[in-house]
Amino acid sequence: PIELTDMRNQHNLQPRNDRLASRANSLSMGLFYPLMALLGLYIFSTSFFLAKRSMPHTSTCMEAKSLLKDTLGLSNDEIRKTSIADSSNGCWTERRVDSMVILVVDALRFDFALHHLPLSVGARLQNSTQQSQLLKFVADPPTVTMQRLKGLTTGGLPTFADISASFGGATVDEDSWVQQLVDTVPMKRGVKQARMAFVGDDTWVDLFPTQFEDSHPFPSFNTRDLDSVDDGCLEHLPHLLKSLRRDSNPNGFEVIVAHFLGVDHVGHTYGPHNIHMDAKLRQMDAMIGAVFDVMDDKSIKSCHAALVFGDHGMTEGGNHGGGTQDEINAALFAHFSPGCGDMQSLLELTGTEAGVDSERAFQAIRQIDLVPTISILLGLPIPYANIGGLVPSLLPSPNHSNEQSTPNIALSLALNAAQVWRYFTVYSQTANKLPSMPELESLLNSALSAYKRALEHEDVSDSIAYREVCGKFKLFLKEAAELGIRVWTRFDAVGMVLGGSILFASALLVAWHLVRLALRLNSTLPCDQRLEVSLASVLMLFYCVLLTFSNSYINAEQHVGTFIQAVICIALCTRLVSAPAYPKNGRLMPAATPWLPLVIPLCHRTGELFVAGHGLDPSIPLHAAHHPGFFLSSLFIFLLFRIYLH
């Protein structure tokens, strides 16, 4: 009897043990799948979202000599031979311009400026090549407005990890020329007060909420609105220009920023080649020409500058965000007033004296190069974390003559190089160690040796020695920017592939597990519902997982969701139509019931045309359906239909 009892106990324990083992196995697999997915996501994200640590340091107005002495190693005698600013007319060097107008035409491609702005850009290039320059303005990915504006004000390289801020807004926490203009004591730059005004895309106010004295922001996220932001700019810009600092108004605005969005929104809505883009470019042409007319007033003896540029380009589909040639090649047009003097000699500074590599450095203009250029033009310190190299052809002489222009540019480039090297050194010591620093230091030492030899010459005129110095410093700055681009903007392809493969494998395992579960559930479902459930599962997987990695998916997300909804409703309607009139409960199905699922996509599409599209698509007012009477009558009909169903 005891043996028989033991056998019975073992027989009863066996199913229990099997159930416990099955639960343990399910638990372990339930933990394994998420952990595997998290591992793949971590590897992929660290390779795709390149990290760059922000530095809290700021440049100061009085540190120019310490940069030359402590960072570059120049002696006191060598520093005295430079034209470093000892007066109250600039921080690191003397201020070049008295005021500046910055016109940002969002998504202004280089070919737009070259071929479609004849009254403003074309006319100035033909009549006054010394005072005007059209340059190809290369943006660094991501080509998104907020990231580009950060780069254009700090001189740094915002990474893809910052891209989420484009939808929520984030203030700039690094040193920038905008903040420098506010913080620097005006008397040290030879001005009574520093005033800035802004009108246009509200992204600027998100980045700099308190820096502009006079601000007129307009919402920017509605890409179907082609004119509201531009109309606001055209309304306020003439009044701001009347308050621009000039000889008769020394207390006027020193910097005016206007950001137009129409070109970008036309591209998103219609693409780059259509009548809407032609009309918008004509509007921009007239506006830019009016600003240049203010600059060209010969009665103004002081020097003023106008900078017109695009923050990025656009693809042939009208989109942007990536790194294709159409997306990164924007335009920069610089126009100086007659009071800035003849700038023809600056165009002759090409870097040929220092070799082919240096000459190429002069030809390539990156957007971050505008930051040190603006700082030197306004007599400001270059932002601490800037890695751009200033553009010599955009630097008129401090006294607005051609005398000693090259030594002044050599000094500006030396200070720029010292600032970049200090930033790289501090970043390597406090954040992450940067690669290729010895090679970069070798280029800097070569430029310093040439600079010291040039300073030994008693003749400080426009000599070959100073031209060689400019070329070597410019080459160092180019290689420094390339190092930053390699570290902070180029993806780790190996890590992305590895992380993506792990994610894909975990997705396959989860899908296999779900298929097994679905087969078990389908065995309990009626046959006519299995196709419907399977179709819904596939479409939702496609919608939630695969489309997440699509480029510019946000532009088509609503349409894809509407399509999936319509397909599922049609499948449901098909099943109900083929169902028996008398279900199992014995009650007669109303004749309208099988067609009720179609009401959902019909209402969605109707709302998309007459409600969601109201005021967004510029062509909507051309249709009779836009009339309020039609809209209200449609609502009344749907109300009667709903009462009938009940």
BELFENQUI-V57561 format. One record per residue. N is the residue number from 1. PSI is psi in whole degrees, -180 to 180 (999 if undefined). NEAR is the number of other C-alpha atoms within 10 Angstrom. Layout:
<<N;PSI;NEAR> <N;PSI;NEAR>>
This chain:
<<1;-37;6> <2;-43;7> <3;-40;8> <4;-39;9> <5;-41;10> <6;-41;11> <7;-39;12> <8;-41;11> <9;-43;11> <10;-37;12> <11;-36;11> <12;-31;11> <13;-25;12> <14;-50;11> <15;-36;11> <16;-43;12> <17;-39;11> <18;-40;11> <19;-41;12> <20;-41;12> <21;-40;12> <22;-42;12> <23;-41;12> <24;-41;12> <25;-43;12> <26;-40;12> <27;-44;11> <28;-43;11> <29;-35;15> <30;-29;13> <31;-32;11> <32;-44;13> <33;-50;16> <34;-39;15> <35;-39;13> <36;-43;16> <37;-40;19> <38;-39;16> <39;-47;15> <40;-39;23> <41;-38;19> <42;-47;17> <43;-43;19> <44;-44;23> <45;-40;17> <46;-23;16> <47;-30;20> <48;-50;20> <49;84;18> <50;133;18> <51;139;18> <52;120;19> <53;133;9> <54;143;15> <55;133;16> <56;-4;10> <57;155;13> <58;150;16> <59;152;17> <60;161;17> <61;-29;20> <62;15;15> <63;11;13> <64;-46;20> <65;-38;19> <66;-33;14> <67;-45;21> <68;-36;22> <69;-52;16> <70;-38;12> <71;-43;16> <72;-18;20> <73;24;15> <74;146;18> <75;168;12> <76;-38;11> <77;-40;9> <78;-36;15> <79;-38;19> <80;-26;12> <81;-14;13> <82;171;14> <83;37;18> <84;146;20> <85;113;19> <86;-10;14> <87;-175;12> <88;39;16> <89;21;20> <90;159;27> <91;-77;29> <92;-40;28> <93;171;29> <94;145;27> <95;135;24> <96;-36;25> <97;155;25> <98;-28;23> <99;164;22> <100;138;24> <101;123;23> <102;118;17> <103;111;22> <104;114;21> <105;102;25> <106;130;22> <107;30;35> <108;100;27> <109;160;28> <110;-40;25> <111;-28;15> <112;-48;18> <113;-33;25> <114;-37;17> <115;-15;10> <116;11;18> <117;64;20> <118;-34;17> <119;-28;16> <120;-70;21> <121;-51;24> <122;-43;16> <123;-40;13> <124;-35;19> <125;-33;18> <126;-35;10> <127;-26;10> <128;76;13> <129;-24;16> <130;-32;19> <131;-7;23> <132;143;23> <133;136;19> <134;121;20> <135;150;19> <136;123;22> <137;105;27> <138;121;24> <139;154;27> <140;138;27> <141;148;23> <142;136;24> <143;64;25> <144;143;21> <145;-48;21> <146;-42;24> <147;-38;23> <148;-39;24> <149;-35;22> <150;-45;21> <151;-35;26> <152;-10;25> <153;-27;25> <154;-23;29> <155;8;30> <156;-173;30> <157;88;27> <158;139;24> <159;177;21> <160;-20;22> <161;-21;15> <162;-1;16> <163;-27;18> <164;-25;11> <165;-18;14> <166;-21;15> <167;-11;10> <168;-18;9> <169;140;15> <170;132;17> <171;156;14> <172;124;18> <173;7;13> <174;166;20> <175;140;23> <176;161;27> <177;-26;24> <178;-48;20> <179;-35;19> <180;-38;20> <181;-31;23> <182;-41;17> <183;-31;13> <184;136;18> <185;122;17> <186;-36;19> <187;-27;13> <188;-17;20> <189;8;25> <190;23;17> <191;157;17> <192;-38;13> <193;151;17> <194;116;19> <195;138;20> <196;147;22> <197;154;22> <198;148;25> <199;138;28> <200;-142;29> <201;124;25> <202;-3;21> <203;-35;24> <204;-40;25> <205;-31;21> <206;-40;18> <207;-39;18> <208;80;16> <209;-23;14> <210;-1;12> <211;-25;20> <212;129;21> <213;-42;12> <214;117;15> <215;136;21> <216;78;18> <217;152;20> <218;144;19> <219;143;12> <220;-7;17> <221;-17;14> <222;96;10> <223;-12;17> <224;-13;18> <225;107;20> <226;-17;23> <227;-20;17> <228;-48;17> <229;-45;23> <230;-40;24> <231;-39;14> <232;-40;17> <233;-45;23> <234;-26;18> <235;-41;12> <236;-27;16> <237;-43;22> <238;-38;15> <239;-37;10> <240;-38;19> <241;-32;17> <242;-24;13> <243;12;17> <244;142;27> <245;130;21> <246;-174;19> <247;-41;14> <248;-8;9> <249;73;11> <250;-15;16> <251;16;16> <252;-174;21> <253;132;25> <254;-35;24> <255;131;23> <256;127;25> <257;128;20> <258;129;26> <259;111;26> <260;140;27> <261;-8;26> <262;-42;28> <263;-43;30> <264;-43;27> <265;-36;25> <266;-40;26> <267;-44;26> <268;-34;20> <269;-44;19> <270;-14;15> <271;175;19> <272;-11;24> <273;94;13> <274;174;11> <275;-30;11> <276;-40;18> <277;-39;21> <278;-44;16> <279;-41;13> <280;-40;17> <281;-35;20> <282;-39;16> <283;-43;16> <284;-38;22> <285;-46;19> <286;-40;15> <287;-47;18> <288;-40;20> <289;-38;18> <290;-38;15> <291;-42;17> <292;-33;20> <293;-36;11> <294;-40;17> <295;-31;22> <296;6;17> <297;113;12> <298;-15;11> <299;-15;9> <300;116;16> <301;-20;14> <302;172;19> <303;129;23> <304;151;26> <305;145;26> <306;126;23> <307;121;20> <308;124;22> <309;163;27> <310;144;30> <311;-19;31> <312;177;33> <313;-150;33> <314;153;28> <315;176;20> <316;-16;13> <317;-2;13> <318;8;21> <319;173;23> <320;171;26> <321;-27;22> <322;-154;18> <323;26;16> <324;165;14> <325;-41;13> <326;-29;20> <327;-31;28> <328;-18;30> <329;95;26> <330;-177;29> <331;146;28> <332;120;25> <333;121;22> <334;131;19> <335;130;25> <336;149;26> <337;162;23> <338;-25;23> <339;-11;21> <340;-7;23> <341;180;20> <342;123;17> <343;18;23> <344;-37;15> <345;-28;14> <346;-31;20> <347;-21;13> <348;-8;10> <349;98;19> <350;-5;21> <351;10;24> <352;-27;16> <353;-21;18> <354;5;21> <355;175;13> <356;-40;13> <357;-40;16> <358;-39;23> <359;-39;19> <360;-33;17> <361;-34;22> <362;-28;22> <363;-29;13> <364;121;15> <365;111;21> <366;158;26> <367;-35;30> <368;-18;28> <369;-19;25> <370;-24;23> <371;-55;28> <372;-29;30> <373;-47;24> <374;-40;25> <375;-46;25> <376;-39;26> <377;-39;25> <378;1;25> <379;31;28> <380;159;29> <381;145;29> <382;134;32> <383;145;29> <384;-44;23> <385;16;25> <386;139;28> <387;12;33> <388;157;31> <389;130;32> <390;156;28> <391;107;23> <392;-33;22> <393;-10;20> <394;18;21> <395;94;22> <396;158;27> <397;145;24> <398;-37;23> <399;12;15> <400;36;19> <401;177;14> <402;-5;18> <403;133;14> <404;30;17> <405;-41;23> <406;-44;25> <407;-37;24> <408;-41;24> <409;-39;27> <410;-41;25> <411;-44;23> <412;-42;26> <413;-36;27> <414;-43;25> <415;-39;25> <416;-45;28> <417;-40;28> <418;-41;24> <419;-44;25> <420;-43;23> <421;-39;23> <422;-43;18> <423;-45;19> <424;-40;21> <425;-46;16> <426;-40;14> <427;-42;18> <428;-32;14> <429;-31;11> <430;-24;10> <431;-96;13> <432;139;13> <433;126;13> <434;144;14> <435;168;13> <436;22;11> <437;-38;15> <438;-41;9> <439;-39;11> <440;-38;17> <441;-34;14> <442;-41;12> <443;-39;17> <444;-43;23> <445;-37;16> <446;-43;14> <447;-38;23> <448;-40;20> <449;-44;12> <450;-37;18> <451;-41;25> <452;-38;16> <453;-39;12> <454;-35;21> <455;-20;19> <456;-20;11> <457;134;13> <458;-31;8> <459;114;10> <460;23;20> <461;-172;15> <462;84;16> <463;165;14> <464;-33;13> <465;-44;22> <466;-32;26> <467;-39;23> <468;-39;24> <469;-45;30> <470;-42;30> <471;-42;29> <472;-41;32> <473;-39;32> <474;-37;31> <475;-42;27> <476;-44;27> <477;-35;29> <478;-46;23> <479;-33;19> <480;-43;25> <481;-40;23> <482;-37;15> <483;-45;19> <484;-39;19> <485;-41;17> <486;-37;13> <487;-37;17> <488;-13;18> <489;-12;22> <490;134;17> <491;154;16> <492;93;16> <493;-40;12> <494;-46;12> <495;-37;18> <496;-42;20> <497;-43;15> <498;-49;16> <499;-41;24> <500;-36;19> <501;-42;15> <502;-42;20> <503;-43;23> <504;-41;14> <505;-42;16> <506;-36;21> <507;-40;17> <508;-42;12> <509;-43;14> <510;-41;17> <511;-41;13> <512;-42;12> <513;-41;13> <514;-35;13> <515;-44;13> <516;-42;12> <517;-39;11> <518;-36;17> <519;-38;13> <520;-42;11> <521;-39;11> <522;-27;16> <523;-23;10> <524;-10;10> <525;152;13> <526;151;9> <527;-36;10> <528;-9;14> <529;-12;13> <530;-43;17> <531;-40;15> <532;-46;18> <533;-42;16> <534;-44;14> <535;-43;14> <536;-40;18> <537;-44;14> <538;-45;10> <539;-39;17> <540;-37;14> <541;-43;12> <542;-41;13> <543;-42;15> <544;-25;10> <545;-61;12> <546;-43;10> <547;-13;15> <548;-29;13> <549;11;9> <550;144;9> <551;134;12> <552;34;14> <553;-28;12> <554;-27;11> <555;-24;13> <556;6;9> <557;-43;14> <558;-40;11> <559;-39;13> <560;-43;14> <561;-39;13> <562;-41;15> <563;-46;15> <564;-42;18> <565;-42;18> <566;-41;20> <567;-45;17> <568;-40;19> <569;-37;21> <570;-41;17> <571;-42;18> <572;-42;21> <573;-41;18> <574;-41;16> <575;-41;16> <576;-35;18> <577;-38;14> <578;-5;10> <579;155;13> <580;150;11> <581;-30;14> <582;101;11> <583;-174;10> <584;-26;8> <585;-7;6> <586;-4;8> <587;142;9> <588;129;11> <589;129;14> <590;149;10> <591;-29;10> <592;-15;9> <593;-46;12> <594;-23;17> <595;-4;15> <596;-39;14> <597;-28;18> <598;-19;18> <599;-32;12> <600;-57;14> <601;-30;19> <602;-44;12> <603;-39;12> <604;-47;15> <605;-39;17> <606;-43;14> <607;-35;14> <608;-37;15> <609;-42;15> <610;-13;18> <611;-64;14> <612;-35;13> <613;-5;16> <614;118;14> <615;-5;14> <616;-52;15> <617;123;15> <618;-20;14> <619;-7;10> <620;-43;16> <621;-14;13> <622;-14;9> <623;148;8> <624;-26;11> <625;-16;14> <626;-17;18> <627;137;13> <628;-33;11> <629;-42;10> <630;-40;13> <631;-46;15> <632;-39;10> <633;-35;11> <634;-43;14> <635;-40;11> <636;-40;12> <637;-43;11> <638;-34;12> <639;-44;11> <640;-39;10> <641;-40;11> <642;-40;10> <643;-38;9> <644;-41;8> <645;-35;10> <646;999;5>>
